[in-house]
Amino acid sequence: MEKIVVQEIDVPSTSLAMRSLPRLDFADAFKCQLPEDQPQNIDSVTRAIFLTMPQWVAQLLELRNVIVRPFGLKTSIDAVPSNSQEELQPGTAVGTFEILDRRQNEEIMIGEDDKHLDYRVSIQLERKEKRCWVVVSTVVKFNNWLGQAYFVPVRPVHKIIVPAMMRYGLERSISNASGKTA
């Protein structure tokens, strides 16, 4: 199986996420090159990253929901799940993430507004010559002290989870596309 190498970068100024919140209290981005045999469209890449996550990440998200429920924070979304054959459109969901915006076959933005913080995650394709990269950018705005407190343990784990989700989902997508089992 081809290994995906993920590196941390600055959030691209062209990202929908950069313009989506009035103030940014946190921002990071990760980038990796897509292999040539990887489907290089924004819908396939977004689904690969957000529908196929490592078991330990899914368990952490479940634990997060148990912990935050007593504080009245959101633990689910109301968006309609997207059909696996359709373009991902605002108002639908990919996994547990609501799609807020999209820019043609270049970028999809997911996110949520809650009483403690608002976040946006941009999945963006960058093409140069025959190569294609995916950039996953996250921006966060704290709405109160609870958002700041919530993010203290999340910040270091976030920098592990996002690259892990990118590697895991994209490597499995490559395996499936080539007929290999992951």
Wavefront OBJ file of the C-alpha trace (Angstrom):
o trace
v 0.000 0.000 0.000
v 1.324 3.432 -0.924
v 2.068 5.582 2.137
v 0.574 9.061 2.261
v 2.932 11.687 3.699
v 1.129 14.546 5.433
v 2.845 17.817 6.341
v 1.614 20.798 8.323
v 1.418 24.066 6.367
v -0.046 27.541 6.741
v -3.745 27.802 5.977
v -4.040 28.858 2.321
v -5.389 32.387 1.946
v -7.666 31.073 -0.817
v -9.450 28.683 1.559
v -13.190 29.196 2.066
v -12.535 28.618 5.776
v -10.330 31.715 6.063
v -13.235 33.983 5.114
v -15.969 32.071 6.921
v -15.647 33.364 10.477
v -15.367 36.971 11.686
v -12.385 36.126 13.912
v -9.969 33.188 14.076
v -8.734 31.958 17.451
v -7.112 28.840 15.997
v -6.060 27.839 12.494
v -4.019 24.997 11.053
v -3.683 23.105 7.797
v -2.245 19.839 6.541
v -1.290 18.889 2.997
v -0.487 15.696 1.134
v 0.005 14.715 -2.474
v -2.586 12.408 -3.966
v -1.189 9.440 -5.875
v -2.084 9.409 -9.566
v -4.342 6.362 -9.087
v -6.371 8.179 -6.393
v -9.700 9.614 -7.585
v -8.841 13.300 -7.811
v -12.210 14.928 -7.374
v -13.245 16.847 -4.295
v -16.244 14.636 -3.498
v -14.243 11.373 -3.527
v -11.414 12.894 -1.488
v -13.799 14.386 1.103
v -15.654 11.089 1.459
v -12.368 9.165 1.776
v -11.176 11.380 4.636
v -14.433 11.842 6.566
v -16.254 8.542 6.026
v -13.298 6.203 6.592
v -11.610 7.082 9.855
v -9.387 5.045 12.144
v -11.311 3.217 14.876
v -9.458 5.117 17.601
v -10.618 8.444 16.096
v -14.244 7.236 15.989
v -13.921 6.160 19.633
v -12.489 9.559 20.617
v -15.438 11.300 18.911
v -17.864 9.039 20.794
v -16.057 9.812 24.072
v -16.203 13.525 23.255
v -19.980 13.287 22.797
v -20.437 11.547 26.172
v -18.310 14.175 27.937
v -19.889 17.287 26.359
v -23.549 16.176 26.432
v -24.084 17.372 30.064
v -22.840 20.838 29.026
v -25.512 21.114 26.342
v -23.065 21.040 23.447
v -24.088 19.544 20.102
v -23.412 15.848 19.640
v -25.129 15.355 16.278
v -26.240 17.323 13.230
v -29.572 17.717 11.473
v -28.229 17.641 7.916
v -29.432 14.999 5.481
v -26.802 12.353 4.678
v -25.484 12.698 1.154
v -26.010 9.951 -1.393
v -22.671 8.303 -2.182
v -23.109 8.993 -5.908
v -24.077 12.664 -5.718
v -21.989 15.804 -5.465
v -21.701 16.893 -1.852
v -23.888 19.969 -1.507
v -24.457 22.518 1.283
v -27.156 21.325 3.651
v -26.192 17.670 3.329
v -23.747 15.721 5.476
v -20.678 13.612 4.994
v -20.601 11.327 8.014
v -21.284 13.486 11.064
v -20.152 16.702 9.368
v -22.482 19.202 7.706
v -21.446 20.645 4.371
v -21.654 24.439 4.528
v -20.183 25.548 1.204
v -18.454 24.306 -1.925
v -16.440 25.790 -4.747
v -16.917 23.671 -7.896
v -14.581 20.654 -7.917
v -11.940 22.541 -5.913
v -13.117 22.819 -2.319
v -15.730 21.712 0.202
v -16.216 23.340 3.582
v -17.805 21.563 6.524
v -18.450 22.957 9.966
v -20.678 23.714 12.877
v -21.730 26.637 15.034
v -22.273 25.843 18.704
v -22.613 27.897 21.836
v -18.984 27.284 22.898
v -17.197 27.581 19.536
v -17.673 27.690 15.774
v -15.414 25.686 13.479
v -14.878 25.270 9.764
v -12.886 22.601 7.952
v -11.943 23.119 4.323
v -10.977 20.250 2.053
v -9.250 21.813 -0.939
v -7.582 20.367 -4.033
v -4.530 22.086 -5.480
v -3.457 21.070 -8.967
v -0.135 21.826 -10.626
v 0.886 20.147 -13.867
v -0.060 16.474 -13.463
v 0.035 16.477 -9.665
v -2.799 16.985 -7.197
v -2.613 17.779 -3.478
v -5.299 17.837 -0.844
v -5.195 20.503 1.864
v -7.337 20.150 4.984
v -7.596 23.446 6.876
v -9.321 24.002 10.210
v -10.306 27.352 11.702
v -11.981 27.924 15.062
v -13.629 30.877 16.778
v -14.243 30.653 20.518
v -17.615 32.029 21.614
v -16.978 31.989 25.371
v -14.739 30.641 28.128
v -16.198 27.142 27.657
v -14.922 27.107 24.070
v -11.456 28.118 25.232
v -11.472 25.477 27.993
v -12.835 22.814 25.641
v -10.072 23.474 23.134
v -7.176 23.116 25.616
v -7.155 19.281 25.413
v -8.449 19.270 21.815
v -5.612 21.389 20.352
v -2.754 18.839 20.647
v -4.990 15.881 19.730
v -6.356 17.731 16.687
v -2.845 17.929 15.229
v -2.635 14.125 15.460
v -6.194 13.297 14.363
v -6.366 15.310 11.124
v -3.190 13.864 9.539
v -4.225 10.377 10.721
v -7.650 10.738 9.088
v -6.063 11.982 5.866
v -3.561 9.099 5.695
v -6.041 6.417 6.726
v -8.883 7.460 4.435
v -6.754 8.205 1.381
v -4.638 5.041 1.693
v -7.805 2.918 1.912
v -9.364 4.763 -0.980
v -6.280 3.981 -3.081
v -6.428 0.310 -2.052
v -10.114 0.078 -2.937
v -9.612 1.841 -6.278
v -6.865 -0.582 -7.231
v -8.821 -3.633 -6.049
v -6.525 -4.371 -3.107
v -7.827 -4.884 0.399
v -6.722 -2.554 3.134
l 1 2 3 4 5 6 7 8 9 10 11 12 13 14 15 16 17 18 19 20 21 22 23 24 25 26 27 28 29 30 31 32 33 34 35 36 37 38 39 40 41 42 43 44 45 46 47 48 49 50 51 52 53 54 55 56 57 58 59 60 61 62 63 64 65 66 67 68 69 70 71 72 73 74 75 76 77 78 79 80 81 82 83 84 85 86 87 88 89 90 91 92 93 94 95 96 97 98 99 100 101 102 103 104 105 106 107 108 109 110 111 112 113 114 115 116 117 118 119 120 121 122 123 124 125 126 127 128 129 130 131 132 133 134 135 136 137 138 139 140 141 142 143 144 145 146 147 148 149 150 151 152 153 154 155 156 157 158 159 160 161 162 163 164 165 166 167 168 169 170 171 172 173 174 175 176 177 178 179 180 181 182
